[in-house]
Every structure is written in C-alpha cells, then in structure tokens.
Amino acid sequence: MATKQHGHIIETAREARQAESGPSVFALLTISTGLAVVILGALWLVFFR
C-alpha cells in the first residue's frame, strides 16, 4: 500500500504501474493475433487465388 514520507507518496514499482499480472493480457494478444491471421488468410484466398 502506498505510504507518505516527507510529503511524497512512496509506492512499489508494481503499485506505480498498476501491475496487470493475470493471464488476460496474454490471452487478448494471442486471440487478436490469431484472429488477424485468420482474416488475412481469408482475404488472401478471396483476392489472390
């Protein structure tokens, strides 16, 4: 928890960046990249085949 010393707020690095430590960011990146590959593959099949 953030503390105050001499008028300054002292936080750990994790608190300062509001650490998102769950797997949700990894899942979002994986799903969005996979979806982009599928969409680009479908476009390639439609227009270049």
Steps between C-alpha positions, in 0.01 A plus 500: 500500500623849420651693790584866547845614609598866524204601282582253221302188411717188508382203292658178386562457127206260482265752659627784283424323173182336632645160413270290285630160602220279377494293181242730342756713313671192356165350400390826334823526299485134397137511392535829312812380317331174407193686378716732290670197340164340420362822347812563293498136384136529391574822313794335327282206393228730364718748311820317404392149415 
